[in-house]
Amino acid sequence: MHIDAPRLLRRLDDLAAIGALPEGGVQRLAFSDEDLAGRNWVQYHLEALGLQVRIDEVGNLFGVLYPEGGPIDAGAIMFGSHTDTVGRAGRLDGSLGVVAALEALEVIVTSGWRPARPLVLASFVNEEGVRYMPDMMGSLFHAGDLSLEAVREARDRNGVSVGEEMDRLDYAGKDELTDLGIDTFLELHIEQGPVLETLNRHVGIVTGVQGLSWFEVTVEGASNHAGTTPMDLRRDAGKHAADLAARLRILTDEIEGLRLTIGSMTWYPNLINVIPDRVVFTVDARHPDPATLEDAENRIRSLCTAAHRPEKGLTVAWKPLARVAPCSFASGVVEAVADAIDREGLTGHRMISGAGHDAHILSRCYRAGMIFIPSRGGVSHHPDEYSTDEQIIHGAQVLLRSILSLADYPTSAS
Amino acid sequence: MHIDAPRLLRRLDDLAAIGALPEGGVQRLAFSDEDLAGRNWVQYHLEALGLQVRIDEVGNLFGVLYPEGGPIDAGAIMFGSHTDTVGRAGRLDGSLGVVAALEALEVIVTSGWRPARPLVLASFVNEEGVRYMPDMMGSLFHAGDLSLEAVREARDRNGVSVGEEMDRLDYAGKDELTDLGIDTFLELHIEQGPVLETLNRHVGIVTGVQGLSWFEVTVEGASNHAGTTPMDLRRDAGKHAADLAARLRILTDEIEGLRLTIGSMTWYPNLINVIPDRVVFTVDARHPDPATLEDAENRIRSLCTAAHRPEKGLTVAWKPLARVAPCSFASGVVEAVADAIDREGLTGHRMISGAGHDAHILSRCYRAGMIFIPSRGGVSHHPDEYSTDEQIIHGAQVLLRSILSLADYPTSAS
C-alpha cells in the first residue's frame, strides 16, 4: 500500500490554514477556538471515512477502524500525535503525525483490507503546554497520570480555566476506550533537532526518550559600586555564577551523552556600574539512561554545594523544578519501524528523542514507539520549521508500513 | 578654629528629614519638590549667616562670603557638593559635603576673621543623574560643558523636561559668578568604597578620579531546543558570552589597578529549555592613568574581535556607551588636605576616587581636590549608607582646616 502524497501535502496545508497568523506561522493554542477548529477538521475527515469518532472527557479525539465483524477486545494499534500548537508555530509539529495517521487510515480503509485488531487514530489535547501547564496534558489524562479535575482547574495567565474553556466551546465528550484493549502507540513527528539532517538519513528510528531534570540555581553576593570597590574586596555574584555555570557545562565532557543547557540567566540589579548581588540561572540536564541521569543530577548538586562559600560572602542555593524519567520504547515497535524503513529502501538512524512527546507518556501504559523525519536546521516552534515534501512523504509511508506490520498485514503483500 | 560637632550632626539629620521615605532612606530626586525643599533649607541657613546667595540659570546654589571691604576679583575658594539624591538614598552622599561646607562658613563668619579671597559654598544640581541624564549636570553647566538648552531639554521617563520642572518650581535664577575669579574647588564626600575602612585610616586624600569607559557587548548565536540539539551542534550565545566575559575579567590580573565590572547581562529568549541566541552585557572599565585606561580599552576591543567567530555561527559586536577621562587633582589642593590631616593628628591615605563627582568635572576649570571619609562596608546609594559621627566630624574639621589653609589663614594661629 502507498500513501497518496498530493493528498497528504494538501491536507497539511489545509490544517495549517486554521489559525494561520497574518505575519506567518500558525497559532492553535490548546482549548482555543482555533484549537477546536483544528480538531473539528480532523473529526470531519474521520467521519467522511466512515470511522467511529470518540471524544473523551478532556477532549482527546479518537477515530476507530474496527476489524471485520465489528468491535473486539484485541490489542488495538493506536497512532497519531496532536494538533495544538505553540504561539507561533510551523505547520508540522504535531499536525504531521495526525495528518499522516489520517492518510494511513484512508489508504487502509479504501484498500478493503481489514486487520484483526482495531486501528485507532489519536489526537491528544494540549501537548504543547504553552497556554496551560502541564504539557502533554491529554496523554497524561489518557494514561491515568492526571485527573479530570486537575485538567479542568488549570488556568492560563488571564485566569481562565480549562474547564471554563471546555464548557464554552462544548469541547469535551464522555467517550471511553477501555473496550479497545489498546496495546500499542506509534507517533510520527519531526525531529526538532539537527541529527538526521547532519547525518543525512531519511528517517529516525526512535528507541526512547531521554529523561530530563531541571534545576534553578540562585547565587548571591554583595552589590557594590563598580568604581569604588577594589577587585579583591568584591563579592561578585555575576562572576561566581559564571564560574559555576562554566563548571557545570564541563559535565557534558565528563558524562557521555549528557545534554546540559543553561538557557536562562537573570542578573540583579543588572546595572552597568553596580556589581551584581544576585544571579538566578536554570540548568536543563537530559540523558536517556536513568542511572546516568541520576549521576548527572548528583554531580550538579555537588558542584553547587562546592560553590556555596558563605565564608567568602558568596552563597549558592538550588532547587529542582521538574523531572521526567527516561523511557525506552518497546522493541517490537522499534523493530517494526526499522523494518519498514528497510522495506521502503530508505536509510534509518536509531536515535533517542531529545524532546518529550505524547509517546513518552503513553510508553507507561502501552508498547510505544516513534518515527522521526529531519527538521531543517533543527528548527521547530517557529514558522521557519521545515521538512521537504520528500521527507514528509517518507515519514508518512514508513508510518503506514509500520502500522500494517504491527497489525499483521501479510508481509508478502506489503 | 573648630567645627561645632553637635550642630553639624543635627543639621545632617534636619536635611535628611526633607524627602525622608516612610520605609527608611531619603529621596530628593533632581528638580522635584523635595529637591527644591532641600536647596531652600541650605539657602535659609546661608541667609541666616548674612551671606549673599546666588542661583544660576540651572539652579546651582552659591553662598558668598566676601573679603573684608566687599567684592574683589581675587581667586575665590569654592567648596561644597550636592543635595539631590538617588531614589532611596542615605543621609550623607552629597549632603555631607554641603552641610560641612555650611558649618565651615559658619565657624569662619562667627570667628570674625575675614580672608583676602571670597569663600563660596556651592551646591550643584542633579549630581546623581537618576531622574535626568547626564549625572553631574549642574557642574557640567557651570564648567561650560553643557548648555542651558541641553539641561532644559533633558526629559525624565515620564517625558517631563527639566525646563518644565524648573518653570513649575521657579527653580532657576539668573546669577553669574564671573566676578568672583574662582580658582579652587574642594569637596568633602563619603568614600562610597571600602578602602579607608579596610585600611583603618581616618581620612582619604583624594589625588584624582579614575577615568571610565563603558561598553555594550552583544553576542549572537542560534536558538535551538535544549533537548534535541547535540552539544557539538550548538551555537550557544550564553556560553560564548560567559567565556568572553571570563576572559575580559582576567584583564584585571594583567593590568595593574584596572577595575573591570560586568554588571549587567541579559539573555534572550531566557527560557529554561531553549539555547540562548543572544546575550547583551556591559563592561565598566576604570583606571586613574589615561594611557593605561586606553590600553585597557584596546585590549577589550581586541578580545571582542577575537571572540567574533562568524564561521562558527557566533558573532560579537560592541559599542562604546560612555567615556570619562581620568583627572589628577591639583597638587596645591591635595597637599593642603594632607597637611590639614596631619595637623589634626589624623591618619590619611592618598587614594583615587573610583566614582565620578562634581570635583572631577570642575577640575577642568579650577584647581580641584577632594576629601573622603570612610563608608561602612563601602555602601552608598542605599539607606544602609553609614559613617560614624566621629568620622563625619573628622571630615568636616579637615575640610574647615583645608579651606583656612587655601584662604591663607595665618598658619601659626590655625
Chai-1 contact restraints between the chains, C-beta under 6 A:
chainA,res_idxA,chainB,res_idxB,connection_type,confidence,min_distance_angstrom,max_distance_angstrom,comment,restraint_id
A,Q192,B,H225,contact,1.0,0.0,6.0,A-B,restraint_1
A,Q192,B,T228,contact,1.0,0.0,6.0,A-B,restraint_2
A,G193,B,T228,contact,1.0,0.0,6.0,A-B,restraint_3
A,G193,B,T229,contact,1.0,0.0,6.0,A-B,restraint_4
A,P194,B,L233,contact,1.0,0.0,6.0,A-B,restraint_5
A,N224,B,G378,contact,1.0,0.0,6.0,A-B,restraint_6
A,H225,B,Q192,contact,1.0,0.0,6.0,A-B,restraint_7
A,A226,B,T261,contact,1.0,0.0,6.0,A-B,restraint_8
A,A226,B,G263,contact,1.0,0.0,6.0,A-B,restraint_9
A,A226,B,D284,contact,1.0,0.0,6.0,A-B,restraint_10
A,G227,B,R286,contact,1.0,0.0,6.0,A-B,restraint_11
A,G227,B,G354,contact,1.0,0.0,6.0,A-B,restraint_12
A,G227,B,A355,contact,1.0,0.0,6.0,A-B,restraint_13
A,T228,B,Q192,contact,1.0,0.0,6.0,A-B,restraint_14
A,T228,B,G193,contact,1.0,0.0,6.0,A-B,restraint_15
A,T228,B,G354,contact,1.0,0.0,6.0,A-B,restraint_16
A,T228,B,A355,contact,1.0,0.0,6.0,A-B,restraint_17
A,T229,B,G193,contact,1.0,0.0,6.0,A-B,restraint_18
A,T229,B,G378,contact,1.0,0.0,6.0,A-B,restraint_19
A,M231,B,T252,contact,1.0,0.0,6.0,A-B,restraint_20
A,L233,B,P194,contact,1.0,0.0,6.0,A-B,restraint_21
A,G238,B,I262,contact,1.0,0.0,6.0,A-B,restraint_22
A,A242,B,A242,contact,1.0,0.0,6.0,A-B,restraint_23
A,T252,B,M231,contact,1.0,0.0,6.0,A-B,restraint_24
A,T261,B,A226,contact,1.0,0.0,6.0,A-B,restraint_25
A,T261,B,I275,contact,1.0,0.0,6.0,A-B,restraint_26
A,I262,B,G238,contact,1.0,0.0,6.0,A-B,restraint_27
A,G263,B,A226,contact,1.0,0.0,6.0,A-B,restraint_28
A,G263,B,L271,contact,1.0,0.0,6.0,A-B,restraint_29
A,G263,B,I272,contact,1.0,0.0,6.0,A-B,restraint_30
A,G263,B,N273,contact,1.0,0.0,6.0,A-B,restraint_31
A,G263,B,V274,contact,1.0,0.0,6.0,A-B,restraint_32
A,S264,B,N270,contact,1.0,0.0,6.0,A-B,restraint_33
A,S264,B,L271,contact,1.0,0.0,6.0,A-B,restraint_34
A,S264,B,I272,contact,1.0,0.0,6.0,A-B,restraint_35
A,M265,B,W267,contact,1.0,0.0,6.0,A-B,restraint_36
A,W267,B,M265,contact,1.0,0.0,6.0,A-B,restraint_37
A,N270,B,S264,contact,1.0,0.0,6.0,A-B,restraint_38
A,L271,B,G263,contact,1.0,0.0,6.0,A-B,restraint_39
A,L271,B,S264,contact,1.0,0.0,6.0,A-B,restraint_40
A,I272,B,G263,contact,1.0,0.0,6.0,A-B,restraint_41
A,I272,B,S264,contact,1.0,0.0,6.0,A-B,restraint_42
A,I272,B,T282,contact,1.0,0.0,6.0,A-B,restraint_43
A,I272,B,D284,contact,1.0,0.0,6.0,A-B,restraint_44
A,N273,B,G263,contact,1.0,0.0,6.0,A-B,restraint_45
A,N273,B,D284,contact,1.0,0.0,6.0,A-B,restraint_46
A,V274,B,G263,contact,1.0,0.0,6.0,A-B,restraint_47
A,I275,B,T261,contact,1.0,0.0,6.0,A-B,restraint_48
A,T282,B,I272,contact,1.0,0.0,6.0,A-B,restraint_49
A,D284,B,A226,contact,1.0,0.0,6.0,A-B,restraint_50
A,D284,B,I272,contact,1.0,0.0,6.0,A-B,restraint_51
A,D284,B,N273,contact,1.0,0.0,6.0,A-B,restraint_52
A,R286,B,G227,contact,1.0,0.0,6.0,A-B,restraint_53
A,G354,B,G227,contact,1.0,0.0,6.0,A-B,restraint_54
A,G354,B,T228,contact,1.0,0.0,6.0,A-B,restraint_55
A,A355,B,G227,contact,1.0,0.0,6.0,A-B,restraint_56
A,A355,B,T228,contact,1.0,0.0,6.0,A-B,restraint_57
A,G378,B,N224,contact,1.0,0.0,6.0,A-B,restraint_58
A,G378,B,T229,contact,1.0,0.0,6.0,A-B,restraint_59
